[in-house]
Amino acid sequence: MEPIAVLSIIDRNGNIIEQREKGREKEVLRASTAYVMTSMLESVMDEGTGRGARLWYGFRRAAGGKTGTTNDFTDAWFIGFRGGFYPRHRTH
């Protein structure tokens, strides 16, 4: 699948919330850095604090994630990703 770009964000009333400025695109992360970061985040699911999702739910797909807690340890959170998943989009 080819990558897509978000050109604008429009609310339900048709108001433009944000719009991409046309201009030169630039690489913001070297491929080698992205590879290392992806590998580190995948290890969270395979060996780290996100491993429970694999064990408890039987989740076997390739994925990565990050866990965290608040400073006083009252809240915990997890955010994850997997390759090949693309959000639905509309064009206007």
VENMO-V668342 format. One line per field, one symbol per residue. phi: phi as a letter, one per 40 degrees, with the letter a starting at -180 (. if undefined). psi: psi as a letter, one per 40 degrees, with the letter a starting at -180 (. if undefined). burial: + if it has 24 or more other C-alpha atoms within 12 Angstrom, else -. A space follows every 10 residues. Layout:
phi: ???
psi: ???
burial: ???
This chain:
phi: .ccbbccabb cccgcccaac cciccbcbac dccccccccc ccccccbbcc cdccccbgcb ccabaababc dcfcbbaabb aacgbbccab bb
psi: hiiiihdihh ieeehhdihh hiahiihehi dddddddddd ddddddeaee ddddddefhe ihiiihiiii defdiiihhi iiiehhiiii i.
burial: ---------- ---------- ---------- ---------- ++-+++--++ +-+------- --++++---- ---------+ ---------- --
